[in-house]
């Protein structure tokens, strides 16, 4: 293997690449500045008191805060980040194979199908952003009322006294989400191609590292032990993520020979690489979205005057919001693990079927030794994909519950106070999965740009 990073010196020599990097950096700075603009009408004193209480450290708000880059805890106009767009994208991807007319539309004209899918993803992102905003406001208010007896943001779309400011906040937060999506699209168009939304999420995650370190070093007695422990966990997690994400199963394929004049060349041996983790981060996001739904529904009923109804939905909110203590709520983490594994298989199956390897190989005249072409090939490859997906599914499930597992380990070692703050390890699990993937994809895009401009030395390890 040859490691060569000498391609870095060409980044600023190429005017086009230099311009794209500068544009990307400027847009990310604009996003981070906008992320600190609070929503109108937020009571900052109550918000600060809420954030310092234990009720604001649950996994539900923690995961949202992770994807939005800390904007949830700041109750920013960009609190939703680009999360509604991602959710809309996932919904459409899952609907296409289920609805025959949509699947036929995509297969007949893939380019036009992608345009149609992008257009409707934007349309669907608007109501998703509005619903997410309502859910977040209700959840924050419900948790704040439980603690201090006062809401963070008085909200009531049908209340005559609150209707105008409530609708203003809702429209402003929805517009903030669409602004973040627009910035991501600007990066994809004028900056690093195809990496806009990923870099928006990446910038948000990385921006939380200083505050996470401050939380980690708050305890003077254990700060250095915990710092060393965290660095070891981060290094080990990055190694495992890279190893699994790069994992492939190379299926042997025989491609037909080519005719050169009157002669026919011999068949060519090749391989078809099947990824261990074809679904990437999607199952984690989708499972979290499903688990957030009960919390959003419960937020409408926790202020009910009926004690039975109120207590029931308070229990639902505490369980699925994981606001009752983290380590004690092992049932939540078990459900989370099972849902991530299930959605990994489901999403991988959907994506694999869309590739339609059986027909594509048959059209090229290629075949897998010992397997008939067409449907038998697709069935064989599907079986292989499901077997290797088991590794990827368990891997994603463990990544999802890594904060809980680390908390149990710390608790068993006697660091009970730190073990309850499982939010500080989000950057080592779900966050690192995103960070590593985005960094790798960004390097590959820049590497391709360098080669396009005639610079042959790579940025990547070969």
C-alpha positions as CSV (number, residue, x, y, z in Angstrom):
1,X,0.0,0.0,0.0
2,X,1.2,3.5,-0.8
3,X,0.2,6.4,1.3
4,X,0.4,9.7,-0.5
5,X,-1.0,13.0,0.7
6,X,1.1,15.1,-1.5
7,X,-2.0,16.1,-3.5
8,X,-2.8,18.6,-0.8
9,X,-0.3,21.1,-2.2
10,X,-2.4,21.3,-5.4
11,X,-5.5,22.5,-3.6
12,X,-4.6,26.1,-3.7
13,X,-2.9,25.9,-7.1
14,X,-6.1,25.2,-8.9
15,X,-8.2,28.3,-9.1
16,X,-11.4,26.4,-9.5
17,X,-10.9,24.1,-6.5
18,X,-9.7,27.1,-4.4
19,X,-12.8,29.0,-5.2
20,X,-15.1,26.1,-4.3
21,X,-13.4,25.6,-1.0
22,X,-13.7,29.3,-0.1
23,X,-17.4,29.3,-1.1
24,X,-18.0,26.2,1.0
25,X,-16.3,27.8,4.0
26,X,-18.2,31.1,3.7
27,X,-21.6,29.3,3.4
28,X,-20.8,27.2,6.5
29,X,-19.9,30.3,8.5
30,X,-23.2,31.9,7.4
31,X,-25.0,28.8,8.5
32,X,-23.3,28.8,11.9
33,X,-24.1,32.5,12.4
34,X,-27.7,32.0,11.5
35,X,-27.9,29.0,13.8
36,X,-27.5,31.3,16.8
37,X,-30.5,33.5,16.0
38,X,-33.2,32.5,18.6
39,X,-36.8,32.0,17.7
40,X,-39.0,35.1,18.5
41,X,-40.7,35.1,21.8
42,X,-38.4,32.6,23.6
43,X,-38.0,33.3,27.3
44,X,-34.2,33.1,27.6
45,X,-34.2,32.9,31.4
46,X,-36.6,29.9,31.5
47,X,-34.7,28.3,28.6
48,X,-31.3,28.5,30.4
49,X,-32.9,27.1,33.5
50,X,-34.4,24.3,31.5
51,X,-31.1,23.4,29.8
52,X,-29.3,23.2,33.1
53,X,-31.9,20.8,34.5
54,X,-31.8,17.0,34.0
55,X,-35.0,17.0,31.9
56,X,-33.2,18.6,28.9
57,X,-30.5,15.9,28.7
58,X,-32.5,13.1,27.2
59,X,-31.7,11.0,24.1
60,X,-34.6,12.5,22.2
61,X,-33.5,16.1,22.4
62,X,-29.9,15.0,22.4
63,X,-30.2,13.3,19.0
64,X,-32.1,16.3,17.5
65,X,-29.4,18.6,18.9
66,X,-26.8,16.4,17.3
67,X,-28.3,16.6,13.8
68,X,-29.0,20.4,14.1
69,X,-25.6,21.3,15.5
70,X,-26.7,22.6,18.9
71,X,-29.6,24.7,17.5
72,X,-32.2,22.7,19.4
73,X,-30.8,23.6,22.8
74,X,-30.5,27.2,21.7
75,X,-34.1,27.2,20.4
76,X,-32.8,28.7,17.2
77,X,-34.7,29.6,14.0
78,X,-32.7,26.7,12.5
79,X,-33.6,24.3,15.2
80,X,-34.8,21.7,12.7
81,X,-31.6,22.0,10.7
82,X,-32.0,20.0,7.4
83,X,-33.6,17.1,9.3
84,X,-37.1,17.5,7.8
85,X,-35.6,17.4,4.3
86,X,-33.8,14.2,5.1
87,X,-37.0,12.7,6.5
88,X,-38.9,13.7,3.4
89,X,-36.2,12.2,1.2
90,X,-36.4,8.9,3.1
91,X,-40.2,8.8,2.9
92,X,-40.1,9.2,-0.9
93,X,-37.4,6.6,-1.3
94,X,-39.5,4.1,0.6
95,X,-42.7,5.0,-1.3
96,X,-41.2,4.6,-4.8
97,X,-40.9,0.7,-4.6
98,X,-44.3,0.4,-2.9
99,X,-46.3,2.5,-5.5
100,X,-46.0,0.9,-8.9
101,X,-46.7,4.1,-10.9
102,X,-43.8,5.9,-9.1
103,X,-41.4,3.0,-9.7
104,X,-42.4,2.9,-13.4
105,X,-41.8,6.6,-13.7
106,X,-38.3,6.4,-12.2
107,X,-37.4,3.3,-14.4
108,X,-38.6,4.8,-17.7
109,X,-36.6,8.0,-17.4
110,X,-34.1,8.0,-14.5
111,X,-33.0,11.6,-15.1
112,X,-36.5,13.0,-15.1
113,X,-37.4,10.7,-12.2
114,X,-34.6,12.2,-10.1
115,X,-35.9,15.7,-10.9
116,X,-39.4,14.8,-9.9
117,X,-38.1,13.2,-6.7
118,X,-36.1,16.3,-5.8
119,X,-39.0,18.6,-6.5
120,X,-41.4,16.6,-4.3
121,X,-38.8,16.3,-1.6
122,X,-38.8,20.1,-1.3
123,X,-42.6,20.2,-1.3
124,X,-42.8,17.5,1.4
125,X,-40.0,19.1,3.5
126,X,-42.2,22.2,4.2
127,X,-45.0,20.5,6.1
128,X,-42.5,18.2,7.7
129,X,-40.6,21.2,9.0
130,X,-43.8,22.8,10.3
131,X,-44.9,19.6,12.1
132,X,-41.4,19.2,13.6
133,X,-41.5,22.8,14.8
134,X,-44.8,22.3,16.5
135,X,-43.6,19.1,18.1
136,X,-40.4,20.7,19.3
137,X,-42.2,23.7,20.8
138,X,-44.8,21.5,22.6
139,X,-42.1,19.2,23.9
140,X,-40.0,22.0,25.3
141,X,-43.0,23.7,26.8
142,X,-44.2,20.4,28.4
143,X,-40.8,19.6,29.9
144,X,-40.4,23.2,31.1
145,X,-43.8,23.3,32.7
146,X,-43.0,20.1,34.6
147,X,-39.8,21.7,36.0
148,X,-40.6,25.3,36.5
149,X,-44.3,25.6,35.9
150,X,-43.8,28.1,33.0
151,X,-43.5,27.5,29.2
152,X,-40.4,28.4,27.3
153,X,-42.4,29.9,24.5
154,X,-46.2,30.6,24.9
155,X,-47.7,28.8,22.0
156,X,-51.3,28.2,20.8
157,X,-52.3,28.3,17.1
158,X,-56.0,28.4,17.9
159,X,-55.8,30.6,21.0
160,X,-57.0,34.2,20.2
161,X,-54.4,35.8,22.4
162,X,-51.5,33.6,21.1
163,X,-52.5,32.9,17.5
164,X,-50.5,35.8,15.9
165,X,-47.2,35.3,17.7
166,X,-47.6,31.5,17.4
167,X,-48.1,31.5,13.7
168,X,-45.2,34.0,13.4
169,X,-42.9,31.6,15.2
170,X,-44.1,28.6,13.2
171,X,-43.5,30.4,9.9
172,X,-40.2,31.7,11.0
173,X,-38.9,28.2,12.1
174,X,-40.2,26.6,8.9
175,X,-38.4,29.3,6.9
176,X,-35.3,28.7,8.9
177,X,-35.3,25.1,7.9
178,X,-35.8,25.9,4.2
179,X,-32.9,28.5,4.5
180,X,-30.6,25.8,5.9
181,X,-31.6,23.5,3.0
182,X,-31.0,26.3,0.5
183,X,-27.5,26.9,1.9
184,X,-26.8,23.2,1.5
185,X,-27.9,23.3,-2.1
186,X,-25.6,26.3,-2.7
187,X,-22.7,24.3,-1.4
188,X,-23.6,21.4,-3.7
189,X,-23.9,23.8,-6.7
190,X,-21.1,26.3,-6.2
191,X,-18.9,24.6,-3.5
192,X,-17.9,21.0,-3.0
193,X,-20.3,19.2,-5.4
194,X,-22.9,16.9,-3.9
195,X,-21.8,17.4,-0.3
196,X,-24.0,20.4,0.7
197,X,-26.5,18.9,3.2
198,X,-23.9,16.5,4.5
199,X,-21.5,19.3,5.3
200,X,-24.2,21.3,7.0
201,X,-24.8,18.4,9.4
202,X,-21.1,17.9,9.7
203,X,-20.4,21.5,10.6
204,X,-23.2,21.3,13.3
205,X,-21.7,18.2,14.8
206,X,-18.1,19.4,14.9
207,X,-19.3,22.8,16.4
208,X,-20.4,20.9,19.5
209,X,-17.0,19.4,20.3
210,X,-15.9,22.4,22.5
211,X,-19.0,22.4,24.6
212,X,-18.8,18.6,24.9
213,X,-15.2,18.9,26.1
214,X,-16.3,21.5,28.7
215,X,-18.9,19.1,30.0
216,X,-16.4,16.3,30.1
217,X,-13.8,18.3,32.0
218,X,-16.3,19.8,34.5
219,X,-15.5,17.2,37.2
220,X,-12.1,18.0,38.5
221,X,-11.6,14.5,40.1
222,X,-12.2,12.5,36.9
223,X,-11.5,14.9,34.1
224,X,-8.2,13.5,32.9
225,X,-9.3,9.9,33.3
226,X,-12.5,10.7,31.3
227,X,-10.6,12.6,28.7
228,X,-8.2,9.7,28.1
229,X,-11.2,7.2,28.1
230,X,-13.1,9.4,25.6
231,X,-10.1,9.7,23.2
232,X,-9.6,5.9,23.3
233,X,-13.3,5.4,22.6
234,X,-13.2,7.9,19.7
235,X,-10.2,6.3,18.1
236,X,-11.6,2.8,18.5
237,X,-15.0,3.9,17.1
238,X,-13.4,5.6,14.1
239,X,-11.4,2.5,13.3
240,X,-14.5,0.2,13.5
241,X,-16.6,2.7,11.4
242,X,-14.0,2.9,8.7
243,X,-13.5,-0.8,8.6
244,X,-17.2,-1.7,8.4
245,X,-18.1,1.2,6.0
246,X,-15.4,0.1,3.6
247,X,-16.4,-3.6,3.9
248,X,-17.3,-5.3,0.6
249,X,-18.2,-8.8,-0.6
250,X,-16.8,-9.2,-4.1
251,X,-19.0,-11.6,-6.1
252,X,-17.1,-13.1,-9.1
253,X,-18.7,-12.1,-12.5
254,X,-17.7,-13.2,-16.0
255,X,-18.1,-10.5,-18.6
256,X,-18.3,-11.5,-22.3
257,X,-15.3,-11.0,-24.5
258,X,-15.2,-8.2,-27.1
259,X,-15.0,-8.6,-30.9
260,X,-11.9,-7.1,-32.4
261,X,-12.1,-7.4,-36.1
262,X,-12.7,-11.1,-36.9
263,X,-11.4,-12.3,-33.6
264,X,-13.3,-12.7,-30.3
265,X,-11.3,-12.0,-27.1
266,X,-11.6,-14.3,-24.1
267,X,-14.2,-13.6,-21.4
268,X,-13.1,-11.2,-18.7
269,X,-13.2,-12.0,-15.1
270,X,-14.5,-9.3,-12.8
271,X,-16.2,-8.7,-9.5
272,X,-19.4,-7.1,-8.3
273,X,-18.8,-5.5,-4.9
274,X,-21.7,-5.7,-2.4
275,X,-21.4,-3.3,0.5
276,X,-21.7,-4.5,4.1
277,X,-23.5,-1.3,5.1
278,X,-25.4,-0.2,2.0
279,X,-27.9,2.0,4.0
280,X,-25.3,4.2,5.7
281,X,-26.8,6.5,8.4
282,X,-30.4,6.3,7.1
283,X,-31.6,3.5,9.5
284,X,-30.4,5.5,12.5
285,X,-32.3,8.6,11.3
286,X,-35.4,6.7,10.3
287,X,-35.6,4.8,13.6
288,X,-35.2,8.0,15.6
289,X,-37.9,9.7,13.5
290,X,-40.3,6.8,14.3
291,X,-39.4,6.9,18.0
292,X,-40.0,10.7,18.1
293,X,-43.6,10.3,16.9
294,X,-44.9,9.1,20.3
295,X,-43.1,12.0,22.0
296,X,-44.7,14.5,19.6
297,X,-48.2,13.0,20.1
298,X,-47.8,12.9,23.9
299,X,-46.8,16.6,23.9
300,X,-50.3,17.5,23.0
301,X,-51.8,15.7,26.0
302,X,-49.4,16.2,28.9
303,X,-51.3,19.4,29.9
304,X,-54.7,17.6,29.9
305,X,-56.9,18.3,32.9
306,X,-57.8,14.6,33.2
307,X,-55.2,13.1,35.6
308,X,-55.4,9.7,34.0
309,X,-54.8,11.0,30.5
310,X,-52.1,13.4,31.7
311,X,-50.1,10.7,33.7
312,X,-50.3,8.2,30.8
313,X,-48.9,10.6,28.2
314,X,-46.3,11.8,30.7
315,X,-45.1,8.2,31.0
316,X,-45.1,7.9,27.2
317,X,-43.1,11.1,26.9
318,X,-40.6,10.1,29.6
319,X,-40.1,6.6,28.1
320,X,-39.7,7.5,24.4
321,X,-38.1,10.9,25.1
322,X,-35.6,9.1,27.4
323,X,-35.8,12.0,29.9
324,X,-36.1,9.9,33.0
325,X,-32.5,9.1,33.5
326,X,-30.8,7.4,30.5
327,X,-29.3,4.2,32.1
328,X,-32.5,3.2,33.8
329,X,-34.5,3.4,30.6
330,X,-33.0,0.2,29.1
331,X,-36.3,-0.6,27.4
332,X,-36.0,2.4,25.1
333,X,-32.5,1.5,24.1
334,X,-33.5,-2.1,23.3
335,X,-36.4,-0.9,21.1
336,X,-34.0,1.6,19.5
337,X,-31.5,-1.2,18.7
338,X,-34.2,-3.5,17.3
339,X,-35.7,-0.8,15.1
340,X,-32.3,0.2,13.7
341,X,-31.5,-3.4,12.8
342,X,-35.0,-3.8,11.3
343,X,-34.8,-0.6,9.2
344,X,-31.3,-1.5,8.1
345,X,-32.6,-4.7,6.5
346,X,-35.7,-3.0,5.1
347,X,-33.9,0.0,3.6
348,X,-31.1,-2.2,2.2
349,X,-33.7,-4.4,0.5
350,X,-35.4,-1.4,-1.0
351,X,-32.1,0.1,-2.3
352,X,-30.8,-3.3,-3.6
353,X,-34.0,-4.1,-5.5
354,X,-33.8,-0.7,-7.2
355,X,-30.3,-1.6,-8.5
356,X,-31.8,-4.6,-10.4
357,X,-28.5,-6.4,-10.8
358,X,-30.0,-9.5,-12.4
359,X,-31.5,-7.7,-15.4
360,X,-28.6,-5.3,-15.8
361,X,-26.0,-8.1,-15.8
362,X,-28.1,-10.0,-18.3
363,X,-28.3,-7.0,-20.7
364,X,-24.5,-6.8,-20.6
365,X,-24.2,-10.5,-21.3
366,X,-22.4,-11.0,-17.9
367,X,-23.1,-13.9,-15.6
368,X,-22.1,-15.2,-12.2
369,X,-20.4,-18.7,-12.5
370,X,-22.9,-21.4,-11.6
371,X,-25.9,-19.1,-11.5
372,X,-28.5,-18.6,-14.3
373,X,-28.9,-15.1,-15.6
374,X,-31.9,-12.8,-14.9
375,X,-34.1,-13.6,-11.9
376,X,-31.9,-16.4,-10.4
377,X,-29.0,-14.0,-10.4
378,X,-31.0,-11.3,-8.6
379,X,-32.2,-13.9,-6.1
380,X,-28.7,-15.2,-5.5
381,X,-27.2,-11.7,-5.0
382,X,-30.1,-10.8,-2.7
383,X,-29.3,-13.8,-0.5
384,X,-25.6,-12.7,-0.4
385,X,-26.6,-9.1,0.4
386,X,-28.9,-10.1,3.3
387,X,-26.2,-12.3,4.9
388,X,-23.6,-9.5,4.8
389,X,-26.2,-6.9,5.8
390,X,-26.6,-8.8,9.1
391,X,-23.1,-7.5,10.1
392,X,-23.9,-4.0,9.0
393,X,-27.3,-4.0,10.8
394,X,-25.8,-5.2,14.1
395,X,-23.0,-2.6,13.7
396,X,-25.5,0.2,13.2
397,X,-27.5,-1.0,16.2
398,X,-24.5,-1.0,18.4
399,X,-23.5,2.5,17.2
400,X,-27.0,3.7,18.0
401,X,-26.9,2.4,21.6
402,X,-23.2,3.1,22.2
403,X,-24.0,6.0,24.7
404,X,-26.0,3.6,26.8
405,X,-23.3,0.9,26.6
406,X,-20.6,3.4,27.6
407,X,-22.8,4.6,30.4
408,X,-23.2,1.1,31.8
409,X,-19.5,0.6,31.6
410,X,-18.8,3.8,33.4
411,X,-21.4,3.1,36.0
412,X,-19.8,-0.3,36.7
413,X,-16.4,1.4,37.1
414,X,-17.7,3.8,39.7
415,X,-18.2,6.9,37.5
416,X,-22.0,7.0,38.2
417,X,-22.3,10.8,37.8
418,X,-20.5,10.9,34.4
419,X,-22.3,7.7,33.3
420,X,-25.7,9.5,33.4
421,X,-24.4,12.2,31.1
422,X,-24.5,9.8,28.1
423,X,-25.1,12.8,25.8
424,X,-21.3,13.6,25.8
425,X,-20.7,10.4,23.9
426,X,-23.1,11.1,21.1
427,X,-20.1,12.5,19.1
428,X,-18.4,9.1,19.4
429,X,-21.2,7.1,18.0
430,X,-23.9,8.5,15.7
431,X,-22.0,11.7,15.2
432,X,-18.8,10.0,14.3
433,X,-20.6,7.8,11.8
434,X,-21.7,10.9,10.0
435,X,-18.4,12.7,10.4
436,X,-16.3,9.8,9.1
437,X,-18.7,9.3,6.1
438,X,-18.7,13.0,5.2
439,X,-15.0,13.4,5.5
440,X,-14.4,10.3,3.3
441,X,-16.9,11.4,0.7
442,X,-15.5,15.0,0.7
443,X,-12.0,13.7,0.2
444,X,-13.2,11.5,-2.7
445,X,-14.9,14.5,-4.3
446,X,-11.9,16.7,-4.0
447,X,-9.6,13.9,-5.2
448,X,-11.8,13.5,-8.3
449,X,-11.6,17.3,-8.9
450,X,-7.8,17.2,-8.7
451,X,-7.6,14.4,-11.2
452,X,-10.1,16.3,-13.4
453,X,-7.7,19.2,-13.4
454,X,-4.8,17.1,-14.3
455,X,-3.3,16.5,-10.8
456,X,-2.6,12.8,-10.6
457,X,-1.4,12.6,-7.0
458,X,-4.2,11.6,-4.6
459,X,-5.4,13.0,-1.3
460,X,-6.4,9.5,-0.2
461,X,-4.6,6.5,1.1
462,X,-4.2,3.9,-1.6
